């Protein structure tokens, strides 16, 4: 399934790396595309929406 999340604190490539790694701890095979300009994160994953949001929150980011 593909999830589209808005992550307001996503501002640089470092943020993208942090969020990507967090998501891949939940689903190692997840494909993550994040854009710090639009603050959008697109995730192709088998994990639940809650699990992905929890992983993002665990590294200090919130999604809406």
N, C-alpha and C positions, 0 to 999 in steps of 0.2 A: 504494500500500500504506500501511497505517497502522502506525506504530511507537509503542509505549508504553515510555518510558524513565523510570527513577527517577534524579533528579539531586539527591543529598543536599545540595549546597551552594546550592541554589536557595532563597533566603530573602526576596527582595524584588522589587518591580516592576522595579528596575534589572537584577537578575539575569535576569529574564524577558526584558527587552529585549535584553540581551547575547546570551543563548542563541538567541533568535528570529533576531536578525540573523546570527549565526554559521551557523545552519541555512540561512537564505535565501541565504547566499553559495554554498552547495552546490546548492541548488534554489530558484531565485527564485520559483517557483510553489508552494512548500510552504506548507501551512496548519499553523500551530503554535498549540497551546493548552497553556499552562504554568500550573501552580498552585503557588505557593510554599508554601502550607499543607500540601499533600499531597506536594510534591516531585516530582510527576508531570508529564512532558512528553509530549504526544500530537502526533505529526507525521504529516500526510498528505503523502506525497512519492513521487516516482519514483526518488529516490536510494537507494543501498544503506544498510543499517543501519551498516556500517563507515564510510561516508562521513559520515553524520550524527554518529556517535559521535566521529569524528576532528575534525569541526568544533566540536563542543562542547568537546572536550579542548583544542583550540587556543586557546580563550578562557579556559582555566583551570578548567573544570568537568569532573567525571567522571560517567559514567552507569553504572548497574548494572542 
